[in-house]
Amino acid sequence: MERRLKIEKHLILFVLGGMGYFFLEVLVRGYSHYTMFLCGGACFLCIGLLNESVKIKMSFVSQMVLSTFIITGLELITGLIVNVWLGWDIWDYSDLPYNFKGQICLLYSVLWFFASSVAIVMDDFLRYKLFHEEKPHYKIL
């Protein structure tokens, strides 16, 4: 029973994170793609799992740094699959400096660092309100 509830919780967080990113991208770019729902959901879920899986209390900034690597890594994997392998050309950072194969770049990694703060707080808030988990407390540094 407990395993089923954990799977349901993770599915709910995945869907909410995917929807959040999908709509953010529509707001910023004017459009999105269903794969961004999947990538956004995976990123949101992985960011939340930092608190759930790691037994030490990390500072907020440390969570942001790790979240940036998670998001950038998943963006690279998603980009290599949907843009390079499948040729769907959903995004291309080739014209931006410090890019890797046009799939990730330094500018967006910096943006993910700041966006991760919202994801961390939202994940903690949702876990507190929806799943009655511990009230969030943050140590900044």
DSSP file (Angstrom, degrees, kcal/mol; ACC not computed):
  #  RESIDUE AA STRUCTURE BP1 BP2  ACC     N-H-->O    O-->H-N    N-H-->O    O-->H-N    TCO  KAPPA ALPHA  PHI   PSI    X-CA   Y-CA   Z-CA
    1    1 A M     >        0   0    0      0, 0.0     4,-2.2     0, 0.0     5,-0.2   0.000 360.0 360.0 360.0 -46.0    0.0    0.0    0.0
    2    2 A E  H  >  +     0   0    0      1,-0.2     4,-2.1     2,-0.2     5,-0.2   0.891 360.0  52.3 -62.4 -38.9    2.8    2.4    1.0
    3    3 A R  H  > S+     0   0    0      1,-0.2     4,-2.3     2,-0.2    -1,-0.2   0.897 108.2  51.4 -62.5 -41.2    4.6    1.7   -2.3
    4    4 A R  H  > S+     0   0    0      1,-0.2     4,-2.5     2,-0.2    -2,-0.2   0.906 109.5  49.6 -63.1 -42.2    1.4    2.5   -4.3
    5    5 A L  H  X S+     0   0    0     -4,-2.2     4,-2.6     2,-0.2    -1,-0.2   0.878 110.0  51.2 -64.9 -37.5    1.0    5.8   -2.5
    6    6 A K  H  X S+     0   0    0     -4,-2.1     4,-2.5     2,-0.2    -2,-0.2   0.907 110.5  48.5 -66.1 -41.3    4.6    6.8   -3.2
    7    7 A I  H  X S+     0   0    0     -4,-2.3     4,-2.4     2,-0.2    -2,-0.2   0.918 112.3  49.0 -63.7 -43.5    4.1    6.0   -6.9
    8    8 A E  H  X S+     0   0    0     -4,-2.5     4,-2.6     2,-0.2    -2,-0.2   0.915 111.0  50.3 -61.9 -43.3    0.9    8.0   -6.9
    9    9 A K  H  X S+     0   0    0     -4,-2.6     4,-2.5     1,-0.2    -2,-0.2   0.937 112.3  46.5 -60.0 -47.4    2.6   10.9   -5.2
   10   10 A H  H  X S+     0   0    0     -4,-2.5     4,-2.5     1,-0.2    -1,-0.2   0.873 111.7  51.5 -65.2 -36.7    5.5   10.8   -7.7
   11   11 A L  H  X S+     0   0    0     -4,-2.4     4,-2.5     2,-0.2    -1,-0.2   0.920 110.5  48.5 -65.0 -43.5    3.1   10.7  -10.6
   12   12 A I  H  X S+     0   0    0     -4,-2.6     4,-2.6     2,-0.2     5,-0.2   0.931 113.5  46.7 -62.0 -45.9    1.1   13.7   -9.3
   13   13 A L  H  X S+     0   0    0     -4,-2.5     4,-2.6     2,-0.2     5,-0.2   0.889 111.6  52.1 -64.2 -39.1    4.4   15.7   -8.9
   14   14 A F  H  X S+     0   0    0     -4,-2.5     4,-2.6    -5,-0.2    -2,-0.2   0.938 112.5  45.0 -60.0 -48.2    5.6   14.6  -12.3
   15   15 A V  H  X S+     0   0    0     -4,-2.5     4,-2.7     2,-0.2     5,-0.2   0.924 114.6  47.3 -65.0 -45.5    2.3   15.8  -13.9
   16   16 A L  H  X S+     0   0    0     -4,-2.6     4,-2.4     2,-0.2    -1,-0.2   0.907 114.8  46.8 -64.0 -41.1    2.2   19.1  -12.0
   17   17 A G  H  X S+     0   0    0     -4,-2.6     4,-2.4    -5,-0.2     5,-0.2   0.902 113.1  49.0 -66.1 -41.3    5.9   19.8  -12.8
   18   18 A G  H  X S+     0   0    0     -4,-2.6     4,-2.6    -5,-0.2    -2,-0.2   0.916 113.2  46.4 -63.6 -44.0    5.4   18.9  -16.5
   19   19 A M  H  X S+     0   0    0     -4,-2.7     4,-2.7     2,-0.2     5,-0.3   0.912 111.2  53.1 -64.4 -42.3    2.3   21.1  -16.8
   20   20 A G  H  X S+     0   0    0     -4,-2.4     4,-2.0    -5,-0.2    -2,-0.2   0.930 113.7  41.4 -59.3 -47.0    4.1   23.9  -15.0
   21   21 A Y  H  X S+     0   0    0     -4,-2.4     4,-2.6     2,-0.2     5,-0.2   0.915 113.1  53.8 -68.7 -41.9    7.0   23.8  -17.4
   22   22 A F  H  X S+     0   0    0     -4,-2.6     4,-2.0     1,-0.2    -2,-0.2   0.938 113.3  42.5 -56.8 -48.6    4.9   23.4  -20.5
   23   23 A F  H  X S+     0   0    0     -4,-2.7     4,-2.3     2,-0.2    -1,-0.2   0.839 111.5  55.1 -71.2 -32.4    2.8   26.4  -19.6
   24   24 A L  H  X S+     0   0    0     -4,-2.0     4,-2.3    -5,-0.3    -1,-0.2   0.923 109.3  47.9 -62.7 -43.4    5.9   28.5  -18.7
   25   25 A E  H  X>S+     0   0    0     -4,-2.6     4,-3.4     2,-0.2     5,-0.8   0.890 110.5  50.8 -66.0 -38.9    7.3   27.7  -22.1
   26   26 A V  H  X5S+     0   0    0     -4,-2.0     4,-1.3     4,-0.2    -1,-0.2   0.912 111.5  49.4 -62.3 -41.4    4.1   28.7  -23.8
   27   27 A L  H  <5S+     0   0    0     -4,-2.3    -2,-0.2     2,-0.2    -1,-0.2   0.902 121.4  33.6 -63.4 -41.9    4.1   31.9  -21.8
   28   28 A V  H  <5S+     0   0    0     -4,-2.3    -2,-0.2    -5,-0.1    -3,-0.2   0.923 134.6  22.8 -82.7 -47.5    7.7   32.7  -22.7
   29   29 A R  H  <5S-     0   0    0     -4,-3.4    -3,-0.2     2,-0.3    -2,-0.2   0.666  97.7-120.8 -96.8 -19.5    8.1   31.3  -26.3
   30   30 A G  S  <<S+     0   0    0     -4,-1.3     2,-0.3    -5,-0.8    -4,-0.2   0.340  87.3  38.6  92.9  -6.9    4.4   31.3  -27.4
   31   31 A Y        -     0   0    0     -6,-0.6    -2,-0.3    -9,-0.0     2,-0.3  -0.970  59.5-172.3-161.0 167.8    4.4   27.5  -27.9
   32   32 A S        -     0   0    0     -2,-0.3     2,-0.3    -3,-0.1   -10,-0.1  -0.848  20.1-121.7-150.7-172.0    5.7   24.2  -26.5
   33   33 A H    >>  -     0   0    0     -2,-0.3     3,-2.1     1,-0.0     4,-0.8  -0.977  27.7-114.4-140.0 148.7    5.9   20.6  -27.4
   34   34 A Y  H 3> S+     0   0    0     -2,-0.3     4,-1.5     1,-0.3     3,-0.5   0.785 113.9  65.0 -59.4 -26.0    4.6   17.6  -25.5
   35   35 A T  H 3> S+     0   0    0      1,-0.2     4,-2.7     2,-0.2    -1,-0.3   0.780  94.8  59.6 -67.0 -23.7    8.2   16.3  -24.9
   36   36 A M  H <> S+     0   0    0     -3,-2.1     4,-2.7     2,-0.2    -1,-0.2   0.815 100.7  55.0 -73.2 -29.3    8.7   19.5  -22.8
   37   37 A F  H  X S+     0   0    0     -4,-0.8     4,-2.4    -3,-0.5    -2,-0.2   0.929 111.5  44.7 -61.7 -45.9    5.9   18.3  -20.6
   38   38 A L  H  X S+     0   0    0     -4,-1.5     4,-2.2     2,-0.2    -2,-0.2   0.924 116.5  44.3 -66.2 -45.6    7.8   15.0  -20.2
   39   39 A C  H  X S+     0   0    0     -4,-2.7     4,-2.6     2,-0.2    -2,-0.2   0.919 114.9  49.1 -66.3 -43.7   11.2   16.6  -19.6
   40   40 A G  H  X S+     0   0    0     -4,-2.7     4,-2.6     2,-0.2    -2,-0.2   0.896 111.5  49.4 -62.7 -40.9    9.7   19.3  -17.2
   41   41 A G  H  X S+     0   0    0     -4,-2.4     4,-2.4    -5,-0.2    -1,-0.2   0.911 111.7  48.4 -64.0 -42.7    8.0   16.6  -15.2
   42   42 A A  H  X S+     0   0    0     -4,-2.2     4,-2.5     2,-0.2    -2,-0.2   0.908 112.7  48.7 -64.4 -41.9   11.1   14.5  -15.0
   43   43 A C  H  X S+     0   0    0     -4,-2.6     4,-2.5     2,-0.2    -2,-0.2   0.941 112.4  47.8 -62.2 -47.7   13.1   17.6  -13.9
   44   44 A F  H  X S+     0   0    0     -4,-2.6     4,-2.1     1,-0.2    -2,-0.2   0.911 113.2  48.0 -61.1 -43.9   10.6   18.6  -11.3
   45   45 A L  H  X S+     0   0    0     -4,-2.4     4,-1.9     1,-0.2    -1,-0.2   0.920 112.4  48.3 -64.3 -44.1   10.4   15.0   -9.9
   46   46 A C  H  X S+     0   0    0     -4,-2.5     4,-0.7     2,-0.2    -2,-0.2   0.886 109.6  52.8 -65.0 -38.8   14.2   14.7   -9.7
   47   47 A I  H >X S+     0   0    0     -4,-2.5     3,-0.9     1,-0.2     4,-0.6   0.922 110.6  47.9 -61.7 -43.3   14.5   18.0   -8.0
   48   48 A G  H >X S+     0   0    0     -4,-2.1     4,-1.4     1,-0.2     3,-0.8   0.837 103.2  61.9 -65.6 -32.9   12.0   16.9   -5.4
   49   49 A L  H 3X>S+     0   0    0     -4,-1.9     4,-3.0     1,-0.2     5,-0.5   0.685  86.4  75.4 -69.6 -16.6   13.8   13.6   -4.9
   50   50 A L  H <X5S+     0   0    0     -3,-0.9     4,-1.6    -4,-0.7    -1,-0.2   0.932 104.4  36.6 -57.6 -44.7   16.9   15.5   -3.7
   51   51 A N  H <<5S+     0   0    0     -3,-0.8    -2,-0.2    -4,-0.6    -1,-0.2   0.857 120.0  48.6 -74.5 -35.8   15.1   16.1   -0.4
   52   52 A E  H  <5S+     0   0    0     -4,-1.4    -2,-0.2     1,-0.1    -1,-0.2   0.859 121.9  30.9 -74.3 -35.8   13.4   12.8   -0.3
   53   53 A S  H  <5S+     0   0    0     -4,-3.0     2,-0.5    -5,-0.1    -3,-0.2   0.827 101.8  77.9 -95.3 -36.2   16.5   10.6   -1.1
   54   54 A V     << -     0   0    0     -4,-1.6     4,-0.1    -5,-0.5    -1,-0.0  -0.650  61.6-158.7 -83.8 126.7   19.4   12.5    0.4
   55   55 A K        +     0   0    0     -2,-0.5     2,-0.3     2,-0.1    -1,-0.1   0.681  68.8  78.6 -81.8 -18.4   19.6   12.1    4.1
   56   56 A I  S    S-     0   0    0      1,-0.0     2,-0.7     0, 0.0    -2,-0.1  -0.653  88.3-112.9 -89.9 150.0   21.7   15.2    4.9
   57   57 A K        -     0   0    0     -2,-0.3     2,-0.3     1,-0.0    -2,-0.1  -0.721  35.7-156.7 -82.0 116.4   20.1   18.6    4.9
   58   58 A M        -     0   0    0     -2,-0.7    81,-0.4    -4,-0.1     2,-0.0  -0.645  19.0-109.5 -92.1 149.6   21.4   20.6    2.0
   59   59 A S     >  -     0   0    0     -2,-0.3     4,-2.2    82,-0.2    81,-0.2  -0.340  31.1-111.2 -68.8 160.7   21.4   24.4    1.9
   60   60 A F  H  > S+     0   0    0     79,-3.4     4,-2.1     1,-0.2    80,-0.2   0.909 119.5  50.5 -60.7 -43.4   19.0   26.0   -0.5
   61   61 A V  H  > S+     0   0    0     79,-2.2     4,-2.4    78,-0.3    -1,-0.2   0.889 108.2  52.7 -64.9 -38.7   21.8   27.2   -2.8
   62   62 A S  H  > S+     0   0    0     78,-0.3     4,-2.5     1,-0.2     5,-0.2   0.902 108.8  50.3 -62.5 -40.0   23.3   23.7   -2.8
   63   63 A Q  H  X S+     0   0    0     -4,-2.2     4,-2.6     1,-0.2    -2,-0.2   0.896 109.7  51.4 -62.7 -39.6   19.9   22.3   -3.9
   64   64 A M  H  X S+     0   0    0     -4,-2.1     4,-2.2     2,-0.2    -2,-0.2   0.914 110.2  48.6 -63.8 -42.6   19.8   25.0   -6.7
   65   65 A V  H  X S+     0   0    0     -4,-2.4     4,-1.8     2,-0.2    -2,-0.2   0.949 114.8  44.1 -63.1 -49.4   23.3   24.0   -7.9
   66   66 A L  H  X S+     0   0    0     -4,-2.5     4,-2.3     1,-0.2    -2,-0.2   0.897 112.4  53.5 -62.4 -39.5   22.4   20.3   -8.0
   67   67 A S  H  X S+     0   0    0     -4,-2.6     4,-3.0    -5,-0.2     5,-0.2   0.877 104.6  55.5 -62.4 -37.7   19.1   21.1   -9.6
   68   68 A T  H  X S+     0   0    0     -4,-2.2     4,-2.7     1,-0.2     5,-0.2   0.913 109.1  46.5 -61.2 -43.2   20.9   23.0  -12.3
   69   69 A F  H  X S+     0   0    0     -4,-1.8     4,-2.4     2,-0.2    -2,-0.2   0.894 113.1  50.0 -66.0 -39.2   23.0   20.0  -13.2
   70   70 A I  H  X S+     0   0    0     -4,-2.3     4,-2.7     2,-0.2     5,-0.2   0.955 114.3  43.5 -62.1 -50.4   19.9   17.8  -13.1
   71   71 A I  H  X S+     0   0    0     -4,-3.0     4,-2.6     1,-0.2    -2,-0.2   0.935 115.9  47.2 -63.2 -47.3   17.9   20.1  -15.4
   72   72 A T  H  X S+     0   0    0     -4,-2.7     4,-2.2    -5,-0.2    -1,-0.2   0.900 113.4  49.4 -62.7 -40.8   20.8   20.6  -17.8
   73   73 A G  H  X S+     0   0    0     -4,-2.4     4,-2.4    -5,-0.2    -2,-0.2   0.922 113.4  44.8 -63.9 -44.9   21.6   16.9  -17.9
   74   74 A L  H  X S+     0   0    0     -4,-2.7     4,-2.7     2,-0.2     5,-0.2   0.850 111.6  53.8 -69.3 -33.0   18.0   16.0  -18.7
   75   75 A E  H  X S+     0   0    0     -4,-2.6     4,-2.8    -5,-0.2    -2,-0.2   0.905 109.8  48.4 -64.8 -40.4   17.8   18.8  -21.2
   76   76 A L  H  X S+     0   0    0     -4,-2.2     4,-2.8     2,-0.2     5,-0.2   0.944 113.3  46.1 -64.0 -48.0   20.9   17.3  -22.9
   77   77 A I  H  X S+     0   0    0     -4,-2.4     4,-1.8     2,-0.2    -2,-0.2   0.936 115.9  46.0 -60.4 -47.1   19.4   13.8  -22.9
   78   78 A T  H  X S+     0   0    0     -4,-2.7     4,-3.2     1,-0.2     5,-0.4   0.928 113.8  49.3 -61.7 -45.4   16.1   15.0  -24.2
   79   79 A G  H  X>S+     0   0    0     -4,-2.8     4,-2.1     1,-0.2     5,-1.6   0.901 109.0  51.1 -62.4 -42.5   17.7   17.2  -26.9
   80   80 A L  I  <>S+     0   0    0     -4,-2.8     5,-2.7     3,-0.2    -1,-0.2   0.871 117.0  41.6 -63.6 -35.1   19.9   14.4  -28.1
   81   81 A I  I  <>S+     0   0    0     -4,-1.8     5,-2.6    -5,-0.2     6,-0.2   0.974 126.1  28.4 -74.5 -56.6   16.9   12.1  -28.4
   82   82 A V  I  <5S+     0   0    0     -4,-3.2     6,-2.9     3,-0.2     7,-0.3   0.834 132.1  30.7 -81.8 -31.7   14.3   14.4  -29.9
   83   83 A N  I  <5S+     0   0    0     -4,-2.1     6,-0.3    -5,-0.4    -3,-0.2   0.890 131.3  25.3 -93.5 -44.5   16.5   16.9  -31.8
   84   84 A V  I   <S+     0   0    0     -5,-1.6    -3,-0.2     3,-0.1    -4,-0.2   0.952 130.7  32.3 -86.7 -56.1   19.5   14.9  -32.9
   85   85 A W  I   <S+     0   0    0     -5,-2.7    -3,-0.2    -6,-0.2    -4,-0.2   0.951 133.1  28.7 -71.0 -50.5   18.3   11.3  -33.1
   86   86 A L  S   <S-     0   0    0     -5,-2.6    -1,-0.2    -6,-0.2    -4,-0.2   0.675  96.7-136.6 -86.5 -17.0   14.7   11.9  -34.1
   87   87 A G        +     0   0    0     -6,-0.2    -4,-0.2     1,-0.1    -3,-0.1   0.788  55.6 140.4  71.0  29.1   15.4   15.1  -36.0
   88   88 A W        -     0   0    0     -6,-2.9    -5,-0.2     3,-0.0    -4,-0.1   0.664  48.2-148.0 -80.5 -15.9   12.3   17.0  -34.6
   89   89 A D        +     0   0    0     -7,-0.3    -6,-0.1    -6,-0.3     3,-0.1   0.906  36.6 157.9  51.1  52.4   14.2   20.3  -34.2
   90   90 A I        -     0   0    0      1,-0.3     2,-0.3   -11,-0.1    -1,-0.1   0.874  69.9  -2.4 -74.5 -38.4   12.3   21.4  -31.1
   91   91 A W        -     0   0    0    -12,-0.1     2,-0.3    11,-0.0    -1,-0.3  -0.978  59.4-166.8-147.6 161.1   15.1   23.7  -30.0
   92   92 A D        +     0   0    0     -2,-0.3     3,-0.3    -3,-0.1    11,-0.2  -0.866  10.6 178.6-152.7 112.6   18.5   24.7  -31.2
   93   93 A Y    >   +     0   0    0      9,-3.2     3,-2.2    -2,-0.3     9,-0.2   0.161  49.1 117.8 -97.2  16.5   21.1   26.6  -29.2
   94   94 A S  T 3  S+     0   0    0      8,-0.3    -1,-0.2     1,-0.3     5,-0.2   0.794  73.6  52.4 -57.7 -30.6   23.8   26.4  -31.9
   95   95 A D  T 3  S+     0   0    0     -3,-0.3    -1,-0.3     7,-0.1    -2,-0.1   0.493  94.4  88.1 -86.5  -1.6   23.9   30.2  -32.3
   96   96 A L  S X  S-     0   0    0     -3,-2.2     3,-0.5     1,-0.1     6,-0.1  -0.739  86.4-105.4 -95.2 145.1   24.4   30.8  -28.6
   97   97 A P  T 3  S+     0   0    0      0, 0.0     9,-0.5     0, 0.0    10,-0.5  -0.285  97.6  20.2 -67.1 154.1   27.9   30.9  -27.0
   98   98 A Y  T 3  S+     0   0    0      1,-0.2     8,-1.1     7,-0.2     2,-0.2   0.883  87.6 152.5  56.7  45.1   29.2   28.0  -25.0
   99   99 A N  E <   -A  105   0A   0     -3,-0.5     2,-0.5     6,-0.2     6,-0.3  -0.670  41.2-139.0 -99.7 159.7   26.7   25.5  -26.4
  100  100 A F  E >> S-A  104   0A   0      4,-2.5     3,-2.3    -2,-0.2     4,-1.0  -0.953  80.9 -32.1-120.6 110.6   27.1   21.7  -26.7
  101  101 A K  T 34 S-     0   0    0     -2,-0.5    -7,-0.2     1,-0.3    -1,-0.1   0.709 107.9 -74.4  54.5  23.0   25.8   20.3  -29.9
  102  102 A G  T 34 S+     0   0    0      2,-0.3    -9,-3.2    -9,-0.2    -8,-0.3   0.548 121.7  95.9  73.1   6.5   23.1   23.0  -29.9
  103  103 A Q  T <4 S+     0   0    0     -3,-2.3     2,-0.3     1,-0.3    -2,-0.2   0.784  88.1  16.5-102.5 -32.4   21.2   21.1  -27.1
  104  104 A I  E  <  -A  100   0A   0     -4,-1.0    -4,-2.5   -28,-0.1     2,-0.3  -0.951  65.2-178.7-135.0 157.0   22.5   22.9  -23.9
  105  105 A C  E  >  -A   99   0A   0     -2,-0.3     4,-1.9    -6,-0.3    -6,-0.2  -0.983  39.6-109.7-153.1 161.8   24.3   26.2  -23.3
  106  106 A L  H  > S+     0   0    0     -8,-1.1     4,-2.4    -9,-0.5     5,-0.2   0.888 112.9  58.2 -61.1 -42.4   25.7   28.2  -20.5
  107  107 A L  H  > S+     0   0    0    -10,-0.5     4,-2.1     1,-0.2    -1,-0.2   0.931 109.7  43.0 -56.0 -48.5   23.0   30.9  -20.7
  108  108 A Y  H  > S+     0   0    0      1,-0.2     4,-2.7     2,-0.2    -1,-0.2   0.831 109.7  57.1 -70.8 -30.6   20.2   28.4  -20.1
  109  109 A S  H  X S+     0   0    0     -4,-1.9     4,-1.7     2,-0.2    -1,-0.2   0.904 108.0  48.2 -64.3 -39.1   22.1   26.6  -17.4
  110  110 A V  H  X S+     0   0    0     -4,-2.4     4,-1.5     2,-0.2    -2,-0.2   0.917 112.0  49.2 -65.0 -42.6   22.3   30.0  -15.6
  111  111 A L  H  X S+     0   0    0     -4,-2.1     4,-2.7     1,-0.2    -2,-0.2   0.892 108.5  53.5 -62.8 -38.6   18.6   30.5  -16.1
  112  112 A W  H  X S+     0   0    0     -4,-2.7     4,-2.3     1,-0.2    -1,-0.2   0.853 102.1  60.3 -64.6 -33.4   17.9   27.0  -14.8
  113  113 A F  H  X S+     0   0    0     -4,-1.7     4,-0.6     2,-0.2    -1,-0.2   0.947 112.2  37.2 -57.5 -48.5   19.8   27.9  -11.7
  114  114 A F  H >X S+     0   0    0     -4,-1.5     3,-0.9     1,-0.2     4,-0.7   0.891 116.0  52.5 -73.4 -38.9   17.4   30.7  -10.9
  115  115 A A  H >X S+     0   0    0     -4,-2.7     4,-1.8     1,-0.2     3,-0.6   0.816  98.4  67.2 -65.1 -29.1   14.3   28.8  -12.1
  116  116 A S  H 3X S+     0   0    0     -4,-2.3     4,-2.8     1,-0.2    -1,-0.2   0.806  89.5  64.3 -63.7 -27.3   15.3   25.9   -9.9
  117  117 A S  H <X S+     0   0    0     -3,-0.9     4,-2.0    -4,-0.6    -1,-0.2   0.908 104.4  45.9 -61.7 -39.8   14.6   28.0   -6.8
  118  118 A V  H <X S+     0   0    0     -4,-0.7     4,-2.9    -3,-0.6     5,-0.2   0.913 112.6  50.5 -66.8 -42.9   10.9   28.2   -7.8
  119  119 A A  H  X S+     0   0    0     -4,-1.8     4,-2.6     2,-0.2    -2,-0.2   0.900 110.1  50.0 -63.1 -41.0   10.8   24.5   -8.5
  120  120 A I  H  X S+     0   0    0     -4,-2.8     4,-2.4     2,-0.2    -1,-0.2   0.943 114.4  43.5 -62.8 -48.4   12.4   23.7   -5.1
  121  121 A V  H  X S+     0   0    0     -4,-2.0     4,-2.7    -5,-0.2    -2,-0.2   0.913 114.9  49.6 -65.3 -42.8    9.9   25.9   -3.2
  122  122 A M  H  X S+     0   0    0     -4,-2.9     4,-2.9     2,-0.2     5,-0.2   0.916 111.0  49.4 -63.6 -42.5    6.9   24.6   -5.3
  123  123 A D  H  X S+     0   0    0     -4,-2.6     4,-2.5    -5,-0.2     5,-0.2   0.940 113.4  46.2 -60.9 -47.0    7.9   21.0   -4.7
  124  124 A D  H  X S+     0   0    0     -4,-2.4     4,-2.1    -5,-0.2    -2,-0.2   0.911 113.7  49.2 -62.3 -42.1    8.2   21.5   -1.0
  125  125 A F  H  X S+     0   0    0     -4,-2.7     4,-2.9     2,-0.2     5,-0.3   0.930 112.5  47.1 -63.1 -46.5    4.9   23.4   -0.8
  126  126 A L  H  X>S+     0   0    0     -4,-2.9     4,-2.8     1,-0.2     5,-0.8   0.904 112.3  49.6 -63.5 -41.7    3.1   20.7   -2.8
  127  127 A R  H  X5S+     0   0    0     -4,-2.5     6,-2.1    -5,-0.2     4,-0.9   0.888 114.4  46.1 -64.0 -38.0    4.5   18.0   -0.6
  128  128 A Y  H  X5S+     0   0    0     -4,-2.1     4,-0.6     4,-0.2    -2,-0.2   0.936 122.4  33.8 -68.9 -47.9    3.5   19.9    2.5
  129  129 A K  H  <5S+     0   0    0     -4,-2.9    -2,-0.2    -5,-0.2    -3,-0.2   0.909 128.7  31.8 -78.4 -44.2    0.0   20.7    1.4
  130  130 A L  H  <5S+     0   0    0     -4,-2.8    -3,-0.2    -5,-0.3    -2,-0.1   0.837 132.6  26.6 -85.7 -33.6   -1.0   17.7   -0.7
  131  131 A F  H  <<S-     0   0    0     -4,-0.9    -3,-0.2    -5,-0.8    -2,-0.1   0.318  97.4-122.6-118.0   7.2    0.9   14.9    1.1
  132  132 A H     <  +     0   0    0     -4,-0.6    -4,-0.2    -6,-0.2    -3,-0.1   0.837  55.4 157.2  56.1  38.0    1.2   16.3    4.6
  133  133 A E        -     0   0    0     -6,-2.1    -1,-0.1     1,-0.2    -2,-0.0  -0.275  52.8 -55.3 -82.8 177.7    5.0   16.1    4.6
  134  134 A E        -     0   0    0      1,-0.1    -1,-0.2    -2,-0.1     3,-0.1  -0.185  62.5-102.5 -55.9 140.4    7.2   18.1    6.8
  135  135 A K        -     0   0    0      1,-0.1    -1,-0.1    -3,-0.1   -10,-0.1  -0.455  48.4-103.2 -63.6 133.9    6.8   21.9    6.7
  136  136 A P        +     0   0    0      0, 0.0     2,-0.4     0, 0.0    -1,-0.1  -0.331  40.8 179.8 -65.9 138.9    9.6   23.3    4.5
  137  137 A H        -     0   0    0     -3,-0.1     2,-0.4    -2,-0.0    -3,-0.0  -0.994  13.0-151.5-134.1 138.5   12.5   25.1    6.3
  138  138 A Y        -     0   0    0     -2,-0.4     2,-0.6   -79,-0.0   -79,-0.1  -0.927  17.2-164.1-121.9 138.1   15.4   26.5    4.4
  139  139 A K        -     0   0    0     -2,-0.4   -79,-3.4   -81,-0.4   -78,-0.3  -0.979  18.5-155.7-109.5 114.2   19.1   27.1    5.2
  140  140 A I              0   0    0     -2,-0.6   -79,-2.2   -81,-0.2   -78,-0.3   0.945 360.0 360.0 -62.8 -53.7   20.2   29.5    2.5
  141  141 A L              0   0    0    -81,-0.2    -1,-0.2   -82,-0.1   -82,-0.2   0.429 360.0 360.0-109.3 360.0   24.0   28.8    2.5
